[in-house]
Amino acid sequence: MFSGSKSSGTPNHNYDLSGSDLTRLFNSPVYKAERMKRPLGGSSSVAGLISHSGVRVTLANGSRWLIHKGKGYGVSSDTVVVNARYMSREWRAVMEGNFRGRKTVANFVATGGSRYHWLFDNCHWASIRMIKQ
């Protein structure tokens, strides 16, 4: 699932990619991954549950994509892929991994999980699983 951005608590199901372009993205090998955090809403802290997290991946062609999870973020999955150009400047890298093309975007999305749970399967747990796979 590719999604646009989410603001004001309302999902924005805009699709920049579809069909063969989306399939190509999902099959693309990931070379670098960074676990990212940003403050949630108007908060100025990136600690704990008052922040949002995801994983920004870099592909062979240098393009970067944010894979993150939230309730209602996608239609068929709560883990979505967003072009990193939509990321605000508030995102900060907190961990990095070199995947050397061994995992694909689809692997990251699957590891993130399709269903959100505010306590047991939220954005933080999903991003930790993705970066440690």
C-alpha positions in Angstrom: 0.0 0.0 0.0 1.4 3.4 -0.9 -0.1 6.3 0.9 0.3 10.0 0.8 0.5 11.8 4.0 -1.6 12.0 7.1 -2.4 15.2 8.9 -5.0 16.4 11.4 -5.8 12.8 12.3 -7.5 12.2 9.0 -6.0 9.6 6.6 -5.0 10.9 3.2 -5.2 8.0 0.8 -3.5 9.6 -2.1 -1.6 7.3 -4.4 1.5 8.5 -6.3 2.2 5.0 -7.6 -0.1 2.2 -8.8 0.1 -1.0 -10.9 3.5 -1.9 -12.2 5.2 1.1 -10.6 3.9 0.0 -7.2 5.0 -3.6 -7.8 8.4 -2.4 -8.9 8.8 -0.3 -5.7 7.7 -3.2 -3.4 10.2 -5.5 -5.2 13.1 -3.0 -4.9 16.0 -4.0 -2.7 16.7 -1.8 0.3 20.4 -0.8 0.8 20.1 1.5 3.8 17.4 1.9 6.5 17.1 4.5 9.2 14.8 4.3 12.1 13.2 7.8 12.4 11.3 9.6 15.0 9.4 12.9 15.1 7.3 14.6 17.8 3.6 13.7 17.8 1.3 16.6 17.1 2.4 19.8 18.8 4.8 18.0 21.1 8.5 19.0 21.1 9.8 15.7 22.4 10.7 12.6 20.4 10.8 10.3 23.4 8.5 7.5 24.2 4.8 7.3 23.2 4.5 11.1 22.5 6.4 10.6 19.3 5.8 8.8 16.0 8.4 6.5 14.4 9.0 4.8 11.1 11.8 3.6 8.9 13.2 5.5 6.0 14.7 3.2 3.4 17.2 4.1 0.6 17.0 2.1 -2.7 19.7 1.4 -5.3 18.6 4.4 -7.4 19.0 6.7 -4.3 15.3 7.2 -3.8 14.1 7.3 -0.2 10.8 6.1 1.2 9.3 6.3 4.7 7.6 3.1 5.9 5.5 3.7 8.9 2.4 2.5 10.7 -0.7 4.1 12.2 -4.3 3.4 12.7 -6.2 4.0 9.5 -3.1 5.0 7.5 -3.8 2.6 4.6 -6.8 0.9 3.1 -5.7 -2.8 3.3 -2.8 -2.3 5.8 -1.9 0.1 8.6 1.7 0.0 7.5 2.2 2.3 4.5 5.0 3.6 2.2 5.4 7.3 1.6 7.9 9.1 -0.6 10.4 10.6 1.9 9.9 14.1 0.2 6.7 14.3 2.3 8.6 14.0 5.6 8.7 17.2 7.7 12.0 18.5 9.1 11.0 17.3 12.5 12.0 13.7 11.7 15.3 12.5 13.2 17.3 9.4 12.6 17.8 7.3 15.8 19.2 4.1 14.4 20.7 3.0 11.1 21.1 -0.3 9.3 23.0 -1.4 6.2 20.8 -4.0 4.4 23.0 -4.3 1.2 20.0 -5.2 -0.9 19.2 -8.3 1.1 15.6 -7.2 2.0 12.9 -5.5 -0.2 10.4 -2.8 0.5 7.8 -5.5 0.7 9.8 -7.3 3.4 9.8 -4.1 5.5 6.0 -3.6 5.0 5.3 -7.2 5.9 7.5 -6.9 9.0 5.7 -3.7 10.0 2.4 -5.6 10.1 -1.0 -4.9 8.7 -3.0 -4.1 11.8 -2.3 -1.4 14.3 -2.8 -1.7 18.1 -2.1 1.3 20.2 -0.2 -0.7 22.8 1.0 -4.0 21.4 1.6 -3.2 17.7 2.1 0.5 17.2 4.5 2.6 15.1 7.3 2.1 17.6 7.1 -1.7 17.8 6.8 -1.8 14.0 9.8 0.4 13.3 11.9 -1.6 15.8 11.0 -4.9 14.1 11.7 -3.4 10.6 15.2 -2.0 11.5 16.2 -5.2 13.3 15.0 -7.8 10.7 
